[in-house]
């Protein structure tokens, strides 16, 4: 292959050649005012009144998102071709599996149909746009696609829906956003409706097929289903592990093996029938760019690294007894993934009551772990070890500030879409966009002064005491390096992230955070 011409650009520090090394990241920008904006209230109007005008306005806005998604994916495909490989994997029997980020539900209120917790989830409109691109541009039928999530709020949302509707509601129905004549939840039913109405009438892969299975809450082996688009609740591992299996974690920190759903990782390689039933997938990771309350920001790595652990993976083989591997409490329906360390130092708690445990001297018992970053790295390593091809998309059309999970979160219109095959490169690119606060012309000076290993530098106020007064001084830190999973997931050797045909500088040296706690908590 002939070398691509090197482009020279004028920068604040003079003429520079764009770096063309490392992993490519496709990017596209749109006017965010032409995207989601009024959609939640338009959807309420459509649900309540059947207004075709409201639905037509929603469709036009999804069309705008589709154009932007297409630009990002086609830019990536031109720079680092991927679509041919995905088509080959799907042709071999694998599903194109979409894993959105559904943190807090409902988005559509179960009673009023008004928007709730906007910003906490990947918009269903974004999923519709991405699915349409693979269908229209890659000739992958909707019946070769599937969608699944293991969000912590789905069980409680299903309980809320059941009470509101007066009938049992499955977690898959909550993701659909429609159960019979009742509405509320996320909204994938409307993604189906949009795709069906954009569909060539000569095609037989009706995206509406599969909705009834969601309402029923069934989990069908992916290899046996070729005539519908199914939703999987990948939180739920059957008691006999027929739809899940343990996989090893190379160099695992928190876990040496992890139980994952077969819809993602495929069946047991030593069992031909299991492989036919669960052929595995190409994992499409469409998530939303959000500030995180404890982990700086949440992007591609965290959506998979925390979002693939199933809540209902029972370590007990005793009938009627629950010992969930990754969730608490040990009741029939767990509530939180608190068996996954959320910090470096973890307070030992009782698995049944979740109350802190003391030792024989009455002291609380602390355990040193790899923290949430190691959870993320371990899960990604487990999936990579099963030879799962992955594509990552970031919806930064409306980013979320302050709180990733909904309450207190602030939606910030940015109009951006990013796409890449390397999650570290994509997250590095997004972290630079969010946090790089030092002008290019001053980066080298600051790096030398503070002996920093990266040029993604954030200015932060640091508290101190001056005499009897509290004073804040301006300091700097490397925000992206607070995510330790970058270390575990980056391949040896030089690495870089790219934006279209421009590249970001390699992050050389050891990754570290200037704010890491140095001692055991008291």
Secondary structure as UniProt FT lines:
FT   STRAND          8..11
FT   TURN            12..13
FT   STRAND          14..17
FT   STRAND          25..29
FT   HELIX           32..34
FT   TURN            37..38
FT   HELIX           39..49
FT   HELIX           52..79
FT   HELIX           83..91
FT   TURN            92..93
FT   STRAND          95..98
FT   TURN            110..112
FT   TURN            118..119
FT   HELIX           124..138
FT   HELIX           142..144
FT   STRAND          145..149
FT   TURN            152..153
FT   HELIX           154..165
FT   HELIX           171..176
FT   STRAND          178..179
FT   TURN            180..181
FT   STRAND          182..183
FT   HELIX           188..197
FT   TURN            201..202
FT   TURN            207..210
FT   HELIX           211..216
FT   HELIX           222..224
FT   STRAND          230..233
FT   TURN            234..235
FT   TURN            239..240
FT   TURN            242..243
FT   STRAND          244..248
FT   TURN            250..251
FT   STRAND          257..261
FT   HELIX           262..265
FT   TURN            269..270
FT   HELIX           272..277
FT   STRAND          281..292
FT   TURN            293..295
FT   STRAND          296..298
FT   HELIX           300..305
FT   TURN            306..308
FT   TURN            319..320
FT   TURN            338..339
FT   STRAND          345..347
FT   TURN            351..353
FT   TURN            360..361
FT   STRAND          366..368
FT   HELIX           371..384
FT   TURN            385..387
FT   STRAND          390..401
FT   TURN            404..405
FT   TURN            407..408
FT   STRAND          410..420
FT   HELIX           423..435
FT   HELIX           440..450
FT   STRAND          458..466
FT   TURN            467..468
FT   STRAND          469..477
FT   HELIX           479..482
FT   HELIX           485..489
FT   STRAND          497..499
FT   TURN            500..501
FT   STRAND          502..503
FT   TURN            514..515
//
